[in-house]
Amino acid sequence: MADNKFTIIHTDSQTQARVGKLRTAHGVVNTPIFMPVGTRGTVKTCTPRDLVEIGTEIILGNTYHLYLRPGHRIIQQAGGLHKFMAWKKPILTDSGGFQVFSLGPFRTITEEGVEFRSEIDGSKHFISPERSIEIQNVLGADIIMAFDECPPLPSDYNYLKKSMEMTLRWAQRCKQAHRNRNQQLFGIVQGGMEKSLRKVSVERTVEIGFPGYAIGGLSVGEEKPLMYETLAYTAPLLPKDSPRYLMGVGTPGDLVYGVSCGVDMFDCVMPTRNARNGSLFTTVGAVKIRNAKHKTDFTPLDPNCVCHTCQNFTRAYLRHLHLENEILAHRLLTLHNLHFYLNLMRGIRQAIREGTFARFKGDIGGLMQLGQTQEKEEMEGKKRKTEEGDSRNAQDGLRTSDYRRTI
């Protein structure tokens, strides 16, 4: 079922890539987009202001973790997740399915839902499709996800088929349980690496009808060529006029490849987790900041980057902070990695608009620099508007003073 909240602005003539706009209750999201992961109501080490300043348009929250602590009812008392975490832009919450199923022996799956023990205190809990939607309705994210089963790898064909069929039944139950019409409920396509099951999953999920669709069950341990093959097959099967979301993927190269297959939305913990571990993405290649060669390197982390970290701090200083396990290291490195990802997406959007995406497809650094050029232009445009506003206010003030002198 198509939804007019998503509009495609540009399409690439040589790939499936497209630029679009997704309207939500808390603002418009420009796609393709990367969503920083804010698992427990925060993108680790970053304030909401930090995220806005580096160009974040939407973040992801985790239903499972927020349900366990502090509890969705406490967040409801606070006025919803946006108010609780002081974030005014859009939020997407996952259903909690992946986290529950990753508990392995600590959970039991039935047709009704999943019983599991809390990783915090061992207490028993039960989440059904209806319960997941109830929690997400209360959290109040702009986009919420259907409750699904993410099958483990490896799984045989029969298990994948049964899992996919149960996910479809759960998707129908999620849609029936959904009450908050300010939220867009996305369906999730499963089926492992079996193309025939992926095709059936797409067709029947689309029959149920959602405003957007996610591709789940990838990047769970399979070899990358197989992941790419499955993604390239699945994404184009999804409705062209609906947003397509690839869950939990991945590297900068994965994002570029996903966009070429027609994917619009991505999330992954990689930029934030890698940053805390001292692994950085730059236009000149990967950097391990703890390496001894950076000890007396007084140059920026990335000479081509305009983020706050690269404009103010050297590799030597960042290495020192990282080795000392200083909180500032986590913060500065996280801001850089997220800025890299977000500017990569800026560059991808610009390349699609200019018709050069296919040429840039293998050039991550070039796309990132294209994004930085776009960022600079946006910043200059905002500065001009601010200066024009200040000028108008000053003129209005002079006219008011002149008027007062005449009366």
LOVONU-254272 format. One record per residue: residue in one letter; x, y, z of N, C-alpha, C, CB in turn. Coordinates in steps of 0.2 Angstrom, whole numbers, plus 5000, padded with zeros to 4 digits. Glycine has a CB too. Example, Ala and Ser with C-alpha at 12.3 -4.5 7.8 and 13.67 -1.06 7.14 Angstrom:
<recs>
A506649725039506249785039506649845039505749785045;S506449895035506849955036506450005039507049975029;
</recs>
This chain:
<recs>
M500449945000500050005000500450065000499550005006;A500450104995500850164994500650214999500850194987;D501050265001500850315006501150385004501150295013;N500750435003500950495000501450535005500350534998;K501650505010502150545015502850535012502050515022;F502950485007503550475004503550494997503750405005;T503950544995504050564988504750554985503850644988;I504750524979505350524976505550584972505350454971;I506050614973506250674969506750664963506650724974;H507250624964507650604958507750534958508350644959;T507850504952508150434951508750434947507550394948;D509150384948509750374945509650334938510350344949;S509850354933509750314926510150254926509950364921;Q510650244929511150184928511050134934511850204928;T510750154940510650104945509950114948511150124951;Q509750084953509150084957509150144962508950024960;A509650184962509650234967509150294966510350264967;R508950314972508450374971508550424977507750344971;V508350484976508250534981507550544983508650604979;G507350554989506650564991506650604997506350494992;K505950614999505850655005505250615009505550725004;L505450595015504950565020504650605025505250495023;R504050625025503750665029503450625036503150705026;T503650655041503450625048503150675052504050585051;A502850655058502550705063503050755066502250665068;H503750735065504250775068504750805063504650745074;G504550805057504950835052505050795046505550855054;V505350825041505450785034506150755034505450835028;V506250695032506850665032507050655024506850595035;N507650675023507950675016508250605015508450735014;T508050565010508350505009508750505002507750455008;P509250455002509450405006509750435013509950365003;I509650405018509850435025510150375029509250465028;F510550395034510850355039510550375045511650355039;M510350325049510050345056510550325062509350305057;P510850365065511250345071510850315076511550415074;V511150265079510850215084510850245091511150145084;G510250255094510150285100509850225105509750345101;T510150175106509850115109509450125115510350065110;R509750165120509350175126509150245127509850155132;G508950275122508750345122509250395122508350355128;T509850375119510450415118510850385113510750435125;V511150425108511650405104512350415108511750445097;K512650365110513150365115513650425114513550295115;T513750455120514250515120513950585117514850495118;C513450585114513250635110512550675113513050625103;T512550735113511950775115511550785109512150845118;P510950795110510450815104510750875100509750835107;R511050925103511350975100511950955095511651035104;D512350915098512850885094512650855087513250825098;L512050815088511850775083511550825077511250725085;V511150875080510950925075511450955071510450975079;E511950975075512551015071512950975066513051035077;I512950905067513250865062512750845056513650805065;G512150865057511650855051511250785052512050845045;T511150765058510750705059509950725058510850685067;E509650685054508950705053508450655057508850695045;I508650595058508250545062508750495065507750505057;I508450475071508850425075508450365077509150465082;L508750315079508450255080508450235088508750195076;G507850215091507850195097507650125098507350235101;N507850085103507750015104507150005109508349985106;T506649975106506049955110506249905116505549925106;Y506549855115506749805120507149835126507149755117;H507649875125508049905130507649955134508649935127;L507250005130506850055134506250025137506550105128;Y506049965135505449935139505749905146505149875135;L506349875145506649845152506849905156507249805150;R507149955154507350015158507450075154508049995161;P507050135156506750145162506050115162506750215163;G505750085156505050065156504650115152504750055163;H504250085147503850125143503350175146503550085138;R503150155152502650195156502950255159502250155161;I503550245161503950305163504050355158504650285167;I504250335152504350375146503650405144504650335140;Q503150375145502450395143502350455148501950345144;Q502450445155502350505160502750565158502550475167;A503350555155503750605153503550645147504450585151;G503050615143502750645137502950615131502950715137;G503250555131503450525125504250525125503150545119;L504450485120505250475120505550545117505350425115;H505250575113505550645110505650685116505050675105;K505150695121505250745126505750715131504550755130;F505650645132506050615137506850625136505950545138;M507050625130507750635128507850695125507950575123;A507350745125507450815122507750815115508050855126;W507450765111507550765103506950785100507750695101;K506950835095506450865092506350845085506450945092;K506750805082506750775076506450705076507450775072;P506350675070506050615069506450555073505950595062;I506050505075506350445078506050385075506250445086;L506450335074506250265072506350215078506550245066;T505850175080506050125085505950055082505550135091;D506450015083506349945081505849905086507049905080;S505649845084505149815087505349775094504749765083;G506049765094506349725099506449655098505949735106;G506249635092506249565090506949545089505949565083;F507449575086508049555085508449545092508449605081;Q508349595097508649585103508349525107508549655107;V507749515107507449455110507649395107506649465110;F507749385101507949325098508649315099507749325090;S509049365100509749355101509949335108510149425100;L509449325112509549305119509649225119508949315123;G509549195113509649115113509249075118510349105113;P509649045122509348995127508849035132509848955130;F508949095132508549135137507849155135508949195140;R507649125129506949145127506649085123507049205121;T505949085123505549035120505049065115505248995126;I505149045109504649075104504049025103505049075097;T503449055103502849025101502449065096502449005108;E501949035094501449075089501249145093500849035087;E501149135099500849195103501349255103500649175109;G502049235104502549285105503149255108502349345109;V503549295112504149265114504249285122504749305111;E504349225126504449235133505249235134504149175137;F505449285138506249285139506349315146506549335133;R506949305148507249335154507649395153507649275158;S507549445157507849505157508649495158507649555162;E509049535153509749535154509949575160510049555148;I509549615163509649655169509649615175509249715169;D509049585176508949555183508649485182508449595187;G508649455176508349385176507649375176508749345181;S507249435177506549425177506249405171506249495180;K505649375171505249345165504849395162504849285167;H504849395156504449445152504149415146504849505150;F503649435143503349415137503149465132502649365139;I503349465126503149515121502849475115503849555119;S502249495114501949475108501949525103501149455110;P501649515096501649575092501149625094501349545085;E500649615098500249665100500549705106499549635103;R500949665110501349705115501849745113501649655120;S502249725108502749765105502449835102503049725099;I501849825098501549885096501249935101500949865091;E501049905106500749945112501349985115500449895117;I501949955116502549985119502750045114503049935120;Q502750025108502950075103502450135102503150045096;N501850115102501350175102501450215108500650145103;V501650195114501750235120502350275119501750185126;L502950245117503550275116503450335111504050235113;G503050335106502850385102503350405096502750445106;A503750355094504250365088503850385082504650305087;D504150415077503750435071503650375067504150485067;I504150325067504150265063504250205068504650265057;I503850155067503850095072503850035067503250095077;M504149985070504249925066503849865068504949905066;A503549825064503249765065503649715069502949725059;F503349675073503749625077503849565073503349605084;D504449545072504649485067505149445071504949515061;E505249385068505749335070506349345065505549265070;C506949355068507549355064507849295064508049415066;P507849245059508049175060508849175060507849135054;P509049125064509849125065510149095059509949085071;L510749105058511149085053511649035056511549135049;P511748965053511348945047510648915049511648895043;S510148925045509448895046509248855040508948945048;D508948795040508748765034508148795031508648685036;Y508048765025507448795021506748795025507348765015;N506648735028506048725032505948775038505948655034;Y506548785041506448835047506348905044507148825051;L506748925039506648985036505948995034507148995030;K505648945031504948955028504448965034504748895024;K504548925039504048925045504148995048504148865050;S504749015049504849075052504549135048505649085053;M504649135042504449185037503649195038504649175030;E503349135038502649135038502349155045502349055037;M502749145050502549165057502649245057502949135062;T503149265054503249335054502749375050503949355050;L502449345045501849375041501249375045501749325034;R501149325049500549325053500649375059500449255057;W501249375061501349435066501249505063502049425069;A501449505057501449575054500649595053501749575047;Q500249545052499549565051499249585058499149505049;R499449545064499249565070499549635073499549505075;C500149645070500449715072499949765069501149715070;K499849755063499449815059498749815063499349795052;Q498449765065497749765068497849805075497449695069;A498449795078498549815085498749895085499049775089;H498949915079499249985079498650035080499549995072;R498850085085498250135087498450205086498150125094;N499150215086499350285085499450305078500050295089;R498950345075499050355068499550415066498350375066;N499850445071500350495070501050455068500450535076;Q501050385069501550345068501550305062501750295074;Q502050295058502050255052502350185054502450285046;L501950135053502150065055502350035048501550025057;F503050015049503349975043503349905044504150005042;G503249865038503249795038504049775037502849765033;I504149705039504849685038504849615034505149665045;V505249615029505349565025505849515027505549585017;Q505749445028506249395030506249345025506049365037;G506549285026506649235022507449215021506449255015;G507849235025508549215025508849235018508549145026;M509249185016509649195009509249155004510349175010;E508649135005508249095000507849144996507849045003;K508049154989507649204985506949194985508049204978;S506749124984506049114983505649134989505949034982;L505949124995505549145001505549225002505949115008;R506149255000506149325000505549354995506849354998;K505449324990504949344985504249334988505049304978;V504149284991503449274994503349315000503449194997;S503949325004503849375010503749445007504549375014;V504049465002503849534999503149534997504349554993;E502949494993502249494990501749494996502149434986;R501849455001501249445006501349505011501349375009;T501949525012501949585017501649645013502749605018;V501749655007501449715003500649705003501749714996;E500449635002499749625003499449655009499549555002;I499749645015499549665021499449745021499949645027;G499949775018499949845017500249885022499249865016;F500849915021501149965026501450025022501749925029;P501550085025501750135022502550135020501650205026;G502850085023503550075022503750005023504050125026;Y504349985020504549915021505249905023504449875014;A505449855027506149845029506349775027506249855037;I507049775025507349715024507749685030507849715017;G507449635033507849615039508149545038507249595045;G508549525043508949465042509549455038508449415039;L509849515036510449525033510949545038510449565027;S511649535036512149555040512149515047512249625041;V511949455047511949415053512449355053511249385053;G512949365049513549325049513649285042513349265054;E513249305037513349275030513949315027512749285026;E514249275022514749305018514449365014515049255013;K514849425013514649485010514349475003515149535010;P514749434999514449424992513749394992514849374988;L513549354997512949324998512449375000512949265002;M512649415005512249475007512049515002512549505013;Y512549534998512449584992511949554987513049604989;E512049484986511649454981510949454983511849384980;T510749434989510149434992509849504992510149404999;L510249554994509949624994509749644987510449674997;A510249634982510149654975509449624973510749644971;Y509349564975508749534973508049554976508749454974;T508149574982507549584986507349654986507649574994;A507749704986507549774986507149794981508249824987;P507349784974506949804969506249774969507249784962;L506149714972505449684973504949734977505449614976;L505249774981504749814986504449874982505249844991;P503849894984503549944980504050004979502949974984;K504050034973504450094971504250154975504450104964;D503550164976503350224979503350224987502650244977;S503650174990503750174997504450175000503350105000;P504550195006505250195008505550125009505350245014;R506150115008506450045009506950055014506650015002;Y506950015019507450015025507849955026507050035031;L508449955025508949905026509149905034509549905021;M508949855037509049855045509749825047508549815048;G510149865051510749845054511349835049510649785057;V511349875044511949875039512149945038511749835032;G512749965038513349925039513949975038513349865034;T514449945034515049985032514850045027515549945029;P515250095026515150145021515050105014515750185020;G515450055012515350025006514649985006515849975005;D514449965011513749935011513249985010513649895018;L513350045013512850095012512750115004512950155016;V513350125001513350144994513050084990514050154992;Y513250024991512949964988512149964989513249904990;G511949974995511249974996510850024993511149985004;V511150084992510850144989510750124981511250204989;S511250094979511250074971510750014970511950044969;C510549984975509949934975509249964976510049874979;G509250024978508650064979508450064986508150024975;V508850054991508750064998508750145000509250025002;D508350165004508250235006508450245013507550255006;M508450195018508650205025509050155027507950215029;F509550175032510050125035510150145042510650135031;D510350095046510550105053511050055054509950105058;C511550075059512050025061512450055067512550005055;V512650015071513050035077513750045075513049985083;M513950025069514650035067515050095068514750015060;P514750155066515150215067515250235074514850275063;T514750225079514850245086515250185089514150245089;R515150125088515450075092516250075090515150005090;N516350085083517050085081517450145084517050085073;A517050195084517350255087517650245094516850315087;R517150215098517350205105517950155106516750175109;N518050115100518550065100519250095097518350005097;G519150155095519750195092519850175084520350175095;S519350155081519350135074518950195070519050065072;L519250225065518950285062518950275055519350345064;F518450305052518350315045518550385042517550305043;T518950385037519250445035519250435027519950465037;T519350495024519350495016520050475014519250575014;V520550465019521150435017521250365019521750475019;G520750325021520750265023520550255031521350235021;A520550185033520350175040520950195044520250105041;V520850225050521350245055521250205061521350315056;K521750175064521750145071522150195075522050075071;I521750235079522050285082522550265088521550335085;R522550205090522950185096523650165093522650125099;N523750155086524350135083524950185085524350135076;A525550165086526150205088526250255083526750165090;K526150245077526350295072526050365073526250275065;H525450365077525150425078525350465084524350415078;K525850435088526050465094526250535093526550425097;T526650555088526950625087526650655080527650625086;D526050625078525750655072525250715074525350595069;F525450775073525050835075524650855069525550885077;T524450815065523950835059523250815061524250805052;P522750835057522050815059521950745058521650855055;L521450715061521250645060521150635052520650625064;D520750685049520650675042520750745039519950655040;P521250755035521450815032520850845028522050815028;N520450805025519850835021519250845025519750785015;C519250835031518550835035518450905039518550775040;V517850925039517750985042517350985048517251035037;C517350925051516950915058517350945063516950835059;H517050955069517350985075518050955077516850995080;T518050885077518550855079519150865075518450775079;C519050865068519650865064519850945063519450845057;Q519450985064519651055064519951085070519051105063;N519951045075520251075082520751025085519751085086;F520850965083521250915087521650875082520850875091;T522250855085522750815081522650745083523450845083;R522950705078522950635079523350615086523250595073;A523850645087524250635093523850645099524850685093;Y523450705100523050715105522450665106522750785105;L522150645100521650595101521850525103521350595094;R522450515101522750445103522950445110523450435099;H523150505113523250515120522650505124523550575122;L522150535122521450525125521150455125520950575122;H521250425119521050355118521350305123521050335111;L522050315123522450265127522350275135523150275126;E522150345136521950355143521250335145522150425145;N520850315140520150295141519750355143520050245145;E519950415141519550475143518950485139520050545141;I518450505143517750515140517750555133517250535145;L518150605134518250655128518450615122518750715130;A518850565122519050525116518450495113519550475118;H518050465117517450435114516950485111517050395120;R516950545114516450595111516750625105516350655116;L517350645104517650675098517650625093518350695100;L517850555094517950505089517250485086518350445091;T516750485091516050475089515750525084515650465095;L515950585086515650645082515950645075515850715085;H516650625075516950615068516650565064517650605069;N516550505067516350445063515550455060516350385067;L515150485065514450505063514450555057514050525069;H514850605058514950655053515150625046515450715055;F515650585047515850545040515250515037516350495042;Y514850475041514250435038513750485035513950395044;L513650535039513050585037513250625031512950625043;N513950635030514150675024514250625019514850705026;L514350565020514350515014513650515011514550445017;M513150515016512450515013512250575010511950495019;R512550635012512450695009512750695002512750755012;G513350665001513650654995513350614990514350634996;I513050554993512650514989512050544986512450454993;R511650584990511050614987511250664982510750654993;Q511850704983512050754978512250724972512650794981;A512650664972512850634966512250604962513250574968;I511750584966511150554962510750614959510650524967;R510750674962510450734959510850754953510350784964;E511450744953511850774948511950724942512550794950;G511750664943511850604938512550574938511650634932;T512850584944513550554944513650494949514050614946;F513150474951513150424957513550364954512450404959;A513350334948513750274945514450284945513450254938;R514650344943515350364942515750364949515550424939;F515350384954515650394961515550324965515350454965;K515250274963515050224967515550184970514650174962;G516150184967516750154970517250204974517150114965;D517050264975517450314977517150344984517550374972;I517250304989516950324996517150394998517050275001;G517850404997518150474999517850534995518850474998;G517750514988517450564984516750584985517550544976;L516350534987515650544989515650584996515250484990;M516150565000516150605007516350675006516650575011;Q516850695001517050765000516450794996517650764996;L516050764992515550794989515050814994515250744983;G514950774999514450785004514650845008514350725009;Q515350855009515650905013515550975010516350895015;T515650975003515451034999514751055000515651014992;Q514251005000513551015001513451045008513150954999;E513751015013513751045019513951115020514150995024;K514551135017514751205017514251245014515451205014;E513951225008513451275005512851285009513251234998;E512651225013512051235017512251275023511851165020;M512851275026513051315031513051395029513651295034;E513351405023513351475021512651495019513751475014;G512251455017511551475016511151495022511151425012;K511251455027510951475034511251535037511151415039;K511951545036512251605038512051665035513051605037;R511951665028511651725024510951735027511651705017;K510551685028509851695031509851735037509451635031;T510351705042510351735048510551815048510851695053;E511051825044511251895043510751935040511951895038;E510351915035509851945032509251965037509551915026;G509151915042508651925047508851975052508551855051;D509551975054509852025058509752095055510552005060;S509952095049509852155045509152185045510152155038;R508652145044507952165044507752185051507552105041;N507952145056507752165063508052235065508052115068;A508752245062509052315064508652365060509752315062;Q508452355054508052405050507452425054507952385043;D507052365056506452375059506552415066506152305061;G507152405069507252435075507352515074507852405079;L507652525068507852595067507152635065508252605061;R506752595061506052625059505652635066505652585054;T505652595070505252595077505552655080505352535081;S506252665081506552725084506252785081507252715084;D506352795074506052855071505352865072506152845063;Y504952815072504252825074504152855081503852755073;R504552825085504452845092504652925093504852805097;R505152945089505353015090504853065087506053025086;T504353035083503853085080503253085084503653055073;I503153045089502553055093502653075100502252985094;
</recs>
